[in-house]
Amino acid sequence: MNDLISIVSGILVLILILLMAYFASRFLGKNYMRSIGNGHMRIIDQFAIGQDRSLLILKIKEKYYLIGSAPGGIQMLTELEGEFEEQDRVGTSGSESFAQYIKRYRDQLEKGKDHSK
């Protein structure tokens, strides 16, 4: 009987350690992303488009840039116009907010093309 109790308690302790490690890594990851943007450069949003590839909206001083990141390097794709609000990463889906940014940028581009005709 003591063997069964020690096995069950060992399994419960292992599960507790794994859960604590999971929540600690999520907490530290979110706080790390917030601390990245304390200077003149800030990541407003990011969207993973592949295993090691992502798109980022980056704010440098008062300008916004769309940046592509891949294992081969980082490349500025375009300068964005307009204002973008930084999303609180806790409990929000980054893909929805990023899709809204891209849709708004496309709409701005289309408006600019209509005025030039």
N, C-alpha and C positions, 0 to 999 in steps of 0.2 A: 504493500500500500504506500509506503514511504517513497518507493521508487517511482510510482505513478505520479505522486504529488510533485516530486522533484522534476520529473520530465515535463509535466504541465506547466509548472512555474518557470522552468527554463525556456519553454516555448513562448510563454506570455512575456517574459523579459526581452526575448529576442524581437518579438513583434513590437513591443513598446520602443525599443531602441531604433528599429527601422522607421517607425512612425515619427519619432522625434527627429531623426536625420532627414526625413523627407520634408517635414515642415520647416526645419531650420534652413535647409537649402533653398526652399521657396522664399522664405523671409529674407535671407541674405541676398538672393538674386534680385528681388524687387528693390531692396534698399541700395544695391550696387547700381542699378539702372538710374535711380534718382540721383545718386551722388555723382554720376558722370557729368551731368549738366549744370554744375555749379558756377562755371566761368562764363566766357563769352560764347561758348559752343554748347549746344544742347540737342539731344536726340528727341524730337517731338513724337515720332512714331516709327515703327518698323514693321515689316511684313515679310515673312519667310516665303520664298518662292521655290525653294528646293532644299535639299539636305544641308548644303553649305552656302546657299545663296540667299540674299535678302535685299529688299529695298528699304531705304531709310529716308525719312524727312528730317533734315538737319537744319537747325537755326544757328547761324553765325552772326552775331551782333543783331541786326534787324532784318536780315535777309534769310530766305528759306531756300533750301536746295534739295533736289531729289538725287540720292546717292545709291549706286549699285555696289554691293559687296559680294565678292566671290573668292574662292581660294586663290585665284590668279591675281587678285588685287582689288582695289577700290577705285571706282570711277564716278565722277560727277556727271549725271545724266542731263540735268537742266536746272535752271533757277526758277523757282516757283513764285508766282505773284499772289498777293492776298495775305491774310492773317490765318494762322493755324493755331488752335488751342492745344496745349499739351494735355494729353489724357492721363488721368490717374490710372496706373497700370493695375491696381488692385481691383480684381473682380470685373474687369472690362475685357472685351474681346478686341485685340489689336487689329484683326483683319477687318472688322466692321468699320472702325474709325479710319483705317487706312483707305479702305474702299471709298469712303465718303470724301476723303481728301482728294483722291485721284479723280473722282466724279466731278468735284467742284473745279479742279484744275482743268479738266477737259471742257467743262462748260465755259470757263473763262477763255480758253483758247478759241472755242467756237464763236463766242461773242466778238472776240478780236478779229476773227476772219470775216464775220458779217459786216463789221464797220469798214473794212478795207475795200469792199466791193463797190 
